[in-house]
Structure formats: structure tokens, C-alpha cells
């Protein structure tokens, strides 16, 4: 429900995994929701750094609970919602 509040659209659901999509500055971002993990992915394109910054800020808003945290592999950093 949090993803939908931020404008993500359910693209499809298979084998218990839901995939959402949203455009950031005209480029698609995909979100795979598993039982114990939510994975965001973006393809490489010209303005990737700008988009990753915006996406990181949005993910921090989504993880606004002490029960949620996210890992940023580009920065090798865990960030909790606390």
C-alpha cells in the first residue's frame, strides 16, 4: 500500500512476487516485493545519478518505521527508518 501511495503501479504478480513500476524523470524504476525483501532496480541511463538521489530520498520516506531499513549497494550503507 505504501508503494501505491507514492505512485507505483502494480505491473504483475507471479509466484507470490509483486512487481511495481514508476517513472522517475521519464525513466522506469522497478520494485520487486518478496516476503522478506523489497528490491528497487533502475537501468543505466544518462541521468542515473540524479534519479538515484531522488529514488534514495523516496525510499527513506517509505522506510519510515523502525521495522524497516534499506541497503544502498552503491554506498555500501544500511539506513533504518528510526
Backbone as ProteinMPNN parsed JSONL, in Angstrom:
{"seq_chain_A": "XXXXXXXXXXXXXXXXXXXXXXXXXXXXXXXXXXXXXXXXXXXXXXXXXXXXXXXXXXXXXXXXXXXXXXXXXXXXXXXXXX", "coords_chain_A": {"N_chain_A": [[0.816, -1.191, 0.0], [2.002, 1.205, 0.66], [3.713, 1.717, -1.493], [1.913, 2.211, -3.58], [0.757, 4.582, -2.66], [2.786, 6.314, -3.253], [2.735, 6.465, -5.956], [3.482, 4.211, -7.427], [2.782, 1.643, -9.738], [1.116, -1.456, -9.92], [2.589, -3.88, -11.812], [2.711, -6.633, -12.438], [2.057, -9.882, -10.972], [3.624, -12.729, -9.854], [4.163, -16.014, -8.756], [3.961, -15.307, -6.048], [5.434, -12.984, -5.908], [5.35, -9.549, -6.199], [5.485, -7.086, -8.72], [6.189, -3.755, -9.169], [6.008, -0.614, -10.928], [7.367, 2.604, -11.718], [7.843, 5.814, -13.113], [10.731, 7.759, -13.053], [11.747, 10.862, -13.689], [11.137, 10.327, -16.336], [12.236, 7.812, -16.74], [12.051, 4.274, -16.235], [11.567, 2.71, -13.05], [11.81, -0.239, -11.26], [10.172, -2.259, -8.851], [10.463, -4.997, -6.837], [8.562, -6.974, -4.793], [9.04, -9.117, -2.237], [8.532, -11.757, 0.208], [10.232, -11.148, 2.405], [11.782, -9.034, 1.59], [12.288, -6.031, -0.267], [13.079, -4.993, -3.395], [14.587, -2.501, -5.279], [15.133, -1.468, -8.598], [16.978, 0.016, -11.241], [17.686, 0.826, -14.573], [20.74, 1.551, -16.31], [21.25, 4.815, -17.416], [21.523, 8.06, -18.964], [20.999, 10.116, -16.964], [21.356, 8.881, -14.498], [22.524, 9.266, -11.877], [21.147, 11.524, -10.834], [18.563, 10.494, -10.745], [18.895, 8.309, -9.017], [19.483, 9.657, -6.636], [17.017, 10.996, -6.115], [15.374, 8.73, -5.918], [16.517, 7.395, -3.738], [15.893, 9.216, -1.664], [13.114, 8.991, -1.687], [12.82, 6.293, -0.983], [13.794, 6.391, 1.612], [11.713, 7.8, 2.808], [9.685, 5.926, 2.473], [10.606, 3.925, 4.16], [9.846, 4.577, 6.824], [9.586, 3.515, 9.334], [10.613, 1.935, 12.367], [10.772, -0.763, 11.95], [11.594, -1.156, 9.406], [14.268, -1.057, 7.033], [16.824, -0.011, 4.728], [19.193, -1.065, 2.27], [21.814, 0.363, 0.573], [23.512, -0.482, -2.126], [25.303, 0.927, -3.756], [26.453, 2.789, -2.078], [27.263, 1.148, -0.071], [25.812, 0.93, 2.387], [23.64, 0.733, 5.196], [20.446, 1.906, 6.052], [18.213, 2.83, 8.483], [14.731, 3.154, 9.409], [14.476, 4.569, 11.692]], "CA_chain_A": [[0.0, 0.0, 0.0], [2.882, 2.38, 0.684], [4.194, 1.975, -2.85], [0.829, 2.806, -4.363], [0.609, 5.965, -2.211], [3.858, 7.076, -3.885], [2.56, 6.464, -7.401], [3.922, 2.979, -8.091], [1.685, 0.869, -10.319], [1.357, -2.894, -9.966], [2.801, -4.322, -13.198], [2.238, -8.018, -12.448], [2.314, -10.699, -9.796], [3.93, -14.122, -10.207], [4.785, -16.86, -7.734], [3.996, -14.594, -4.782], [6.264, -11.783, -6.011], [4.659, -8.463, -6.887], [6.386, -6.131, -9.363], [5.624, -2.426, -9.384], [6.808, 0.271, -11.774], [7.13, 4.045, -11.639], [8.807, 6.574, -13.899], [11.476, 8.836, -12.422], [12.304, 11.721, -14.735], [10.914, 9.673, -17.619], [12.893, 6.508, -16.823], [11.362, 3.32, -15.357], [12.151, 2.077, -11.876], [11.031, -1.428, -10.933], [10.228, -2.664, -7.454], [10.025, -6.381, -6.629], [8.187, -7.162, -3.396], [9.106, -10.502, -1.801], [8.065, -11.917, 1.588], [11.138, -10.546, 3.392], [12.666, -8.064, 0.95], [11.782, -5.204, -1.352], [14.241, -4.633, -4.2], [14.405, -1.461, -6.289], [16.145, -1.552, -9.655], [16.917, 1.025, -12.299], [18.666, 0.58, -15.621], [21.675, 2.65, -16.5], [20.958, 5.795, -18.46], [22.283, 9.303, -18.892], [20.795, 10.887, -15.735], [21.192, 7.897, -13.434], [22.854, 9.802, -10.557], [20.027, 12.364, -10.39], [17.42, 9.63, -10.459], [19.204, 7.537, -7.819], [19.345, 10.55, -5.489], [15.574, 11.137, -5.86], [14.858, 7.429, -5.508], [17.007, 7.157, -2.373], [15.093, 10.053, -0.768], [11.779, 8.396, -1.605], [12.929, 5.039, -0.232], [13.919, 6.768, 3.018], [10.352, 8.119, 3.255], [8.94, 4.665, 2.538], [11.121, 3.163, 5.305], [9.67, 5.487, 7.956], [9.234, 2.716, 10.501], [11.783, 1.25, 12.933], [10.784, -2.151, 11.491], [12.085, -1.192, 8.027], [15.587, -0.491, 6.747], [17.219, -0.32, 3.359], [20.615, -1.174, 1.97], [22.204, 1.027, -0.669], [24.757, -1.137, -2.537], [26.234, 1.886, -4.338], [27.149, 3.435, -0.963], [27.557, 0.106, 0.915], [25.302, 1.551, 3.604], [22.31, 0.398, 5.694], [19.751, 3.044, 6.642], [16.966, 2.371, 9.117], [13.66, 4.13, 9.466], [14.419, 5.168, 13.036]], "C_chain_A": [[0.863, 1.26, 0.0], [3.357, 2.726, -0.723], [3.128, 2.664, -3.686], [0.58, 4.254, -3.953], [1.656, 6.878, -2.853], [3.822, 6.982, -5.41], [3.074, 5.251, -8.142], [2.702, 2.206, -8.557], [2.06, -0.609, -10.31], [1.443, -3.326, -11.423], [2.336, -5.768, -13.37], [2.647, -8.715, -11.158], [2.499, -12.135, -10.248], [4.597, -14.821, -9.036], [4.944, -16.117, -6.399], [4.859, -13.346, -4.775], [5.487, -10.73, -6.797], [5.693, -7.498, -7.464], [5.623, -4.842, -9.652], [6.564, -1.625, -10.275], [6.4, 1.713, -11.54], [8.198, 4.729, -12.482], [9.416, 7.67, -13.032], [12.141, 9.62, -13.537], [12.25, 11.035, -16.093], [11.554, 8.305, -17.779], [12.233, 5.535, -15.843], [12.221, 2.826, -14.195], [11.239, 0.916, -11.535], [11.244, -1.786, -9.465], [9.663, -4.077, -7.363], [9.778, -6.567, -5.139], [8.122, -8.659, -3.105], [8.576, -10.581, -0.37], [8.922, -11.145, 2.589], [12.023, -9.446, 2.823], [11.893, -7.282, -0.102], [13.007, -4.7, -2.108], [13.86, -3.606, -5.256], [15.495, -1.627, -7.334], [15.882, -0.489, -10.711], [18.003, 0.696, -13.309], [19.594, 1.785, -15.748], [21.201, 3.547, -17.638], [21.67, 7.084, -18.115], [22.183, 10.027, -17.544], [20.656, 9.982, -14.514], [21.467, 8.479, -12.052], [21.746, 10.687, -10.0], [18.85, 11.499, -9.955], [17.678, 8.812, -9.188], [19.089, 8.395, -6.561], [17.864, 10.698, -5.119], [14.974, 9.837, -5.338], [15.279, 7.115, -4.077], [16.19, 7.973, -1.367], [13.689, 9.462, -0.6], [11.798, 7.099, -0.807], [13.061, 5.339, 1.26], [12.55, 7.145, 3.596], [9.522, 6.847, 3.4], [9.344, 3.845, 3.764], [11.02, 4.013, 6.571], [9.275, 4.772, 9.245], [10.501, 2.063, 11.051], [11.883, -0.213, 12.492], [11.367, -2.283, 10.089], [13.458, -0.539, 7.927], [15.889, -0.76, 5.283], [18.727, -0.3, 3.227], [20.869, -0.536, 0.622], [23.534, 0.423, -1.117], [25.766, -0.178, -3.169], [27.069, 2.573, -3.253], [27.628, 2.429, 0.09], [27.108, 0.558, 2.303], [23.889, 1.062, 3.92], [21.713, 1.648, 6.322], [18.437, 2.53, 7.205], [15.955, 3.511, 9.147], [13.54, 4.798, 10.822], [14.843, 6.605, 13.026]], "O_chain_A": [[0.489, 2.269, -0.598], [3.398, 3.898, -1.098], [3.426, 3.604, -4.422], [0.23, 5.078, -4.798], [1.434, 8.082, -2.981], [4.777, 7.378, -6.078], [3.104, 5.252, -9.373], [1.701, 2.127, -7.845], [3.186, -0.971, -10.651], [0.488, -3.16, -12.183], [1.647, -6.089, -14.338], [3.455, -8.215, -10.375], [1.646, -12.695, -10.936], [5.496, -14.268, -8.402], [5.949, -16.284, -5.708], [5.003, -12.708, -3.732], [5.026, -10.982, -7.91], [6.657, -7.135, -6.791], [4.568, -4.844, -10.286], [7.757, -1.915, -10.365], [5.252, 2.01, -11.211], [9.335, 4.262, -12.547], [8.702, 8.415, -12.361], [13.001, 9.097, -14.247], [13.177, 11.139, -16.897], [11.435, 7.692, -18.839], [11.889, 5.931, -14.729], [13.416, 2.565, -14.336], [10.017, 1.07, -11.523], [12.337, -1.638, -8.918], [8.526, -4.327, -7.763], [10.671, -6.345, -4.321], [7.277, -9.376, -3.641], [8.206, -9.556, 0.201], [8.388, -10.55, 3.525], [12.928, -8.971, 3.51], [10.972, -7.796, -0.737], [13.875, -4.052, -1.524], [12.926, -3.815, -6.031], [16.648, -1.895, -6.998], [14.741, -0.149, -11.024], [19.117, 0.33, -12.933], [19.255, 2.894, -15.336], [20.8, 3.064, -18.697], [22.341, 7.179, -17.088], [23.197, 10.505, -17.035], [19.905, 10.301, -13.592], [20.705, 8.207, -11.124], [21.435, 10.607, -8.811], [18.225, 11.75, -8.924], [16.773, 8.642, -8.371], [18.642, 7.906, -5.524], [17.496, 10.545, -3.954], [14.156, 9.852, -4.419], [14.473, 6.619, -3.29], [15.832, 7.453, -0.31], [13.147, 9.439, 0.506], [10.878, 6.839, -0.032], [12.501, 4.618, 2.086], [12.263, 6.837, 4.753], [8.746, 6.712, 4.346], [8.512, 3.146, 4.342], [11.997, 4.152, 7.306], [8.691, 5.38, 10.142], [11.376, 1.677, 10.277], [12.935, -0.837, 12.634], [11.611, -3.397, 9.625], [13.763, 0.411, 8.647], [15.281, -1.635, 4.668], [19.433, 0.385, 3.967], [20.206, -0.864, -0.361], [24.58, 0.764, -0.563], [26.968, -0.441, -3.124], [28.236, 2.899, -3.469], [28.319, 2.806, 1.036], [27.886, 0.573, 3.257], [23.041, 0.984, 3.032], [22.4, 2.369, 7.046], [17.653, 1.885, 6.51], [16.296, 4.675, 8.937], [12.579, 5.527, 11.065], [14.852, 7.253, 14.073]]}, "name": "protein", "num_of_chains": 1, "seq": "XXXXXXXXXXXXXXXXXXXXXXXXXXXXXXXXXXXXXXXXXXXXXXXXXXXXXXXXXXXXXXXXXXXXXXXXXXXXXXXXXX"}
